[in-house]
Amino acid sequence: MSDDHSMPVGIDTTVPHPARVYDYVLGGKNNYAVDRDYADMLVAQAPDYPPLARANRLFLSRTVEFMAQAGIRQFIDLGTGIPTSPNVHEIAREIHPGAKVVYVDNDPIVSVHNDALLATDDRVVSIRADLRDSESILADPELNKLIDFDEPVGVLFVAVLQFFPGPEVPARIVSLFRERMAPGSHIAISQPSAEGDPEAVARARAAMAGGPLTIDMRLHDEILPFFDGFDLVEPGLVDVTKWRPRMDAPFTRMLVLGGVGRKSA
């Protein structure tokens, strides 16, 4: 685990942070005592959290591979979180060795780790930005130097839209990227669902209430409109463990829903 007495400049280790909590749950080392304590409390109330986090990460891997097989050679990963191998560029380059990736996150600790990881790779950049200001992200010189919006691009909204309450902000964010994307582009969206076991969902909501992981756990029909303007790829918007699985997943009382859309025009 990280040494709380030698944190990078600008990192607040007195408050748990979603990216570091997620890192800890996935078995990473880029977290602090406050994150571990908070994660342990969450897991005590919502024991499905670790397997759901792993299932979501595997969904990311499968969707990037799917997009790369469909010919996508450039990706934008929004709300990327602390780097966890295999990263998007590693997965994509198994199919296209020259694949380009832009990682976007608003967390300074993510920037620290990504900058170190990507220092020698000119086909991958990391941008520190807030997804609520997507206009600035889309206008960023580093992004536009790497990404050619006249060609198909894969845009990843994996486990990020739940941090924006209500439908308006996430729908607006997705639409801004959709307007820039060429035909043949793809998006992937995943987020925790409110359609799991009611008792488990209620316990998770109670555990997160007022904390840094407070999220909008949406119903299937509340997530589906985020795909407006895209053709849903089979099997549609489903439990992420059921999206083109390669192995059986453990049973969980809660769900993460995910899907991939293709822009046809």
C-alpha positions as CSV (number, residue, x, y, z in Angstrom):
1,M,0.0,0.0,0.0
2,S,1.0,3.6,-0.4
3,D,3.0,5.3,2.3
4,D,0.7,8.0,3.8
5,H,3.7,10.1,4.8
6,S,5.1,10.4,1.3
7,M,2.1,11.3,-0.8
8,P,2.5,13.3,-4.1
9,V,2.0,17.1,-3.9
10,G,-1.7,18.0,-4.1
11,I,-3.0,14.7,-2.9
12,D,-5.5,14.8,0.1
13,T,-5.2,11.7,2.2
14,T,-7.7,12.8,4.8
15,V,-10.8,12.1,2.6
16,P,-11.4,8.8,0.8
17,H,-11.4,9.2,-3.0
18,P,-13.5,7.1,-5.4
19,A,-10.5,6.3,-7.7
20,R,-8.4,5.1,-4.8
21,V,-11.2,3.2,-3.1
22,Y,-11.8,1.4,-6.5
23,D,-8.1,0.7,-6.8
24,Y,-8.0,-0.9,-3.3
25,V,-11.1,-3.0,-4.1
26,L,-9.4,-4.3,-7.2
27,G,-6.3,-5.2,-5.2
28,G,-4.2,-2.2,-6.2
29,K,-1.6,-0.5,-4.1
30,N,-2.3,3.2,-5.0
31,N,-4.5,4.0,-2.0
32,Y,-4.2,5.2,1.6
33,A,-5.6,4.2,5.0
34,V,-8.6,6.5,4.7
35,D,-9.5,4.8,1.4
36,R,-9.0,1.3,2.8
37,D,-11.1,2.1,5.9
38,Y,-13.9,3.5,3.8
39,A,-13.8,0.6,1.3
40,D,-13.9,-1.9,4.2
41,M,-17.0,-0.2,5.5
42,L,-18.7,-0.3,2.1
43,V,-17.9,-4.0,1.6
44,A,-19.3,-4.8,5.0
45,Q,-22.6,-3.2,4.0
46,A,-22.4,-4.2,0.3
47,P,-20.3,-7.4,-0.1
48,D,-21.0,-7.5,-3.8
49,Y,-18.8,-4.4,-4.4
50,P,-15.5,-6.3,-5.0
51,P,-16.9,-8.8,-7.5
52,L,-18.9,-6.1,-9.3
53,A,-15.7,-3.9,-9.6
54,R,-13.9,-6.9,-11.1
55,A,-16.8,-7.6,-13.4
56,N,-16.8,-4.0,-14.6
57,R,-13.1,-4.1,-15.3
58,L,-13.5,-7.2,-17.4
59,F,-16.4,-5.6,-19.2
60,L,-14.0,-2.7,-20.1
61,S,-11.5,-5.2,-21.4
62,R,-14.0,-7.0,-23.6
63,T,-15.5,-3.8,-25.0
64,V,-12.1,-2.4,-26.0
65,E,-11.1,-5.7,-27.6
66,F,-14.5,-5.7,-29.5
67,M,-14.0,-2.2,-30.7
68,A,-10.5,-2.9,-31.8
69,Q,-11.6,-5.9,-33.7
70,A,-14.2,-3.7,-35.4
71,G,-11.4,-1.5,-36.7
72,I,-11.2,1.2,-34.0
73,R,-7.6,2.4,-33.6
74,Q,-8.1,5.4,-31.3
75,F,-9.8,5.6,-27.9
76,I,-10.8,8.1,-25.3
77,D,-11.2,6.7,-21.8
78,L,-13.2,9.1,-19.6
79,G,-12.9,8.9,-15.9
80,T,-10.1,6.4,-16.3
81,G,-9.2,6.0,-12.7
82,I,-5.8,4.8,-11.4
83,P,-4.0,2.7,-14.0
84,T,-4.8,-1.0,-13.7
85,S,-3.1,-3.4,-16.1
86,P,-4.2,-4.3,-18.7
87,N,-4.9,-0.7,-19.6
88,V,-6.9,0.4,-22.6
89,H,-3.8,0.9,-24.8
90,E,-2.4,-2.5,-23.8
91,I,-5.7,-4.2,-24.8
92,A,-6.1,-2.3,-28.0
93,R,-2.5,-2.9,-29.1
94,E,-2.9,-6.6,-28.9
95,I,-4.9,-6.1,-32.1
96,H,-3.6,-2.8,-33.4
97,P,0.0,-2.1,-32.3
98,G,-0.3,1.5,-33.2
99,A,-3.5,2.2,-31.3
100,K,-3.7,5.7,-29.7
101,V,-5.4,6.4,-26.4
102,V,-6.3,9.6,-24.5
103,Y,-7.0,9.0,-20.7
104,V,-9.1,11.7,-19.0
105,D,-9.6,12.0,-15.2
106,N,-10.0,14.9,-12.8
107,D,-8.1,13.3,-9.9
108,P,-4.5,14.6,-9.4
109,I,-3.4,11.2,-8.2
110,V,-4.5,9.6,-11.4
111,S,-2.5,12.3,-13.3
112,V,0.6,11.5,-11.3
113,H,0.4,7.8,-12.0
114,N,-0.6,8.2,-15.7
115,D,2.2,10.7,-16.3
116,A,4.7,8.3,-14.9
117,L,3.3,5.4,-16.8
118,L,3.0,7.1,-20.2
119,A,6.1,9.3,-20.1
120,T,7.8,7.5,-23.0
121,D,4.8,6.8,-25.2
122,D,3.8,9.5,-27.7
123,R,0.7,7.7,-28.8
124,V,-0.9,7.9,-25.3
125,V,-1.7,11.0,-23.4
126,S,-3.3,11.7,-20.0
127,I,-5.4,14.8,-19.5
128,R,-6.5,16.1,-16.1
129,A,-10.0,17.5,-16.7
130,D,-13.6,17.4,-15.3
131,L,-16.1,15.5,-17.4
132,R,-18.7,18.2,-16.6
133,D,-16.6,20.5,-18.8
134,S,-16.6,18.2,-21.8
135,E,-16.4,21.2,-24.2
136,S,-12.9,21.9,-22.8
137,I,-11.9,18.2,-23.1
138,L,-13.0,18.1,-26.7
139,A,-11.1,21.3,-27.4
140,D,-7.9,20.2,-25.6
141,P,-4.9,20.5,-27.9
142,E,-3.3,17.3,-26.6
143,L,-6.5,15.3,-27.4
144,N,-6.9,16.9,-30.8
145,K,-3.2,16.2,-31.6
146,L,-3.7,12.5,-31.1
147,I,-7.4,11.9,-32.0
148,D,-8.7,12.3,-35.5
149,F,-12.4,12.8,-35.2
150,D,-12.8,12.3,-39.0
151,E,-12.0,8.6,-38.3
152,P,-13.9,6.2,-36.0
153,V,-13.1,6.5,-32.3
154,G,-14.0,4.4,-29.3
155,V,-15.2,6.5,-26.3
156,L,-15.5,4.8,-22.9
157,F,-17.9,5.9,-20.2
158,V,-17.2,3.0,-18.0
159,A,-18.3,3.4,-14.4
160,V,-18.3,7.2,-14.6
161,L,-21.8,8.5,-15.4
162,Q,-23.2,7.4,-12.1
163,F,-21.4,10.2,-10.4
164,F,-23.7,12.8,-12.1
165,P,-27.1,12.8,-10.5
166,G,-30.2,13.0,-12.7
167,P,-30.5,12.4,-16.4
168,E,-29.6,15.8,-17.9
169,V,-25.8,16.1,-17.2
170,P,-24.8,12.6,-18.3
171,A,-27.0,12.8,-21.4
172,R,-25.4,16.1,-22.3
173,I,-21.9,14.8,-21.8
174,V,-22.5,11.8,-24.1
175,S,-24.2,14.0,-26.7
176,L,-21.2,16.3,-26.9
177,F,-18.9,13.4,-27.7
178,R,-21.5,11.9,-30.1
179,E,-21.6,15.1,-32.1
180,R,-17.9,14.9,-32.7
181,M,-17.7,11.2,-33.5
182,A,-17.5,9.9,-37.1
183,P,-19.8,7.1,-38.4
184,G,-18.4,3.7,-37.3
185,S,-17.4,5.1,-33.9
186,H,-18.4,3.2,-30.7
187,I,-19.2,4.1,-27.1
188,A,-19.2,1.8,-24.1
189,I,-21.3,2.7,-21.0
190,S,-21.5,0.9,-17.7
191,Q,-22.9,1.9,-14.3
192,P,-24.4,0.4,-11.1
193,S,-28.0,-0.5,-11.5
194,A,-31.0,0.0,-9.1
195,E,-32.5,-3.2,-10.4
196,G,-30.6,-5.7,-8.2
197,D,-32.0,-7.2,-5.0
198,P,-34.0,-4.4,-3.3
199,E,-32.5,-5.1,0.2
200,A,-28.9,-5.2,-1.2
201,V,-29.5,-2.0,-3.2
202,A,-30.9,-0.2,-0.1
203,R,-28.0,-1.3,2.1
204,A,-25.5,0.0,-0.5
205,R,-27.3,3.3,-0.9
206,A,-27.4,3.7,2.9
207,A,-23.6,3.0,3.2
208,M,-22.8,5.5,0.5
209,A,-25.1,8.3,1.5
210,G,-23.3,11.5,2.0
211,G,-19.9,10.0,1.2
212,P,-17.5,10.3,-1.7
213,L,-19.0,7.3,-3.5
214,T,-22.6,8.7,-3.5
215,I,-23.9,7.7,-6.9
216,D,-27.1,7.6,-9.0
217,M,-28.0,3.9,-9.3
218,R,-30.2,4.0,-12.3
219,L,-32.8,1.7,-13.8
220,H,-32.3,0.0,-17.2
221,D,-34.7,2.4,-18.8
222,E,-32.9,5.4,-17.3
223,I,-29.5,4.3,-18.7
224,L,-30.8,3.4,-22.2
225,P,-31.4,7.0,-23.4
226,F,-27.7,7.7,-23.0
227,F,-27.3,5.5,-26.1
228,D,-29.5,7.8,-28.2
229,G,-27.9,8.3,-31.6
230,F,-26.2,4.9,-31.5
231,D,-27.2,1.4,-32.5
232,L,-26.9,-1.0,-29.6
233,V,-24.6,-3.9,-30.2
234,E,-25.9,-7.3,-29.2
235,P,-26.7,-8.4,-26.5
236,G,-27.8,-4.8,-25.7
237,L,-27.8,-3.1,-22.3
238,V,-27.3,-6.0,-19.9
239,D,-25.7,-7.2,-16.7
240,V,-22.0,-6.7,-17.6
241,T,-21.3,-10.3,-16.7
242,K,-23.7,-11.2,-19.5
243,W,-22.1,-9.0,-22.1
244,R,-20.3,-11.4,-24.4
245,P,-18.9,-13.4,-21.4
246,R,-15.9,-15.8,-21.6
247,M,-16.6,-17.5,-18.3
248,D,-19.3,-17.9,-15.7
249,A,-19.4,-15.0,-13.2
250,P,-20.2,-15.4,-9.5
251,F,-23.8,-14.6,-8.4
252,T,-24.3,-11.2,-7.0
253,R,-27.3,-9.5,-5.5
254,M,-26.5,-6.2,-7.2
255,L,-25.9,-5.4,-10.8
256,V,-23.8,-3.3,-13.0
257,L,-25.4,-2.7,-16.4
258,G,-23.4,-2.1,-19.5
259,G,-23.6,-2.0,-23.3
260,V,-21.8,-0.8,-26.5
261,G,-23.3,1.4,-29.2
262,R,-22.2,2.0,-32.7
263,K,-22.8,5.3,-34.5
264,S,-24.1,4.5,-38.0
265,A,-24.6,8.0,-39.3
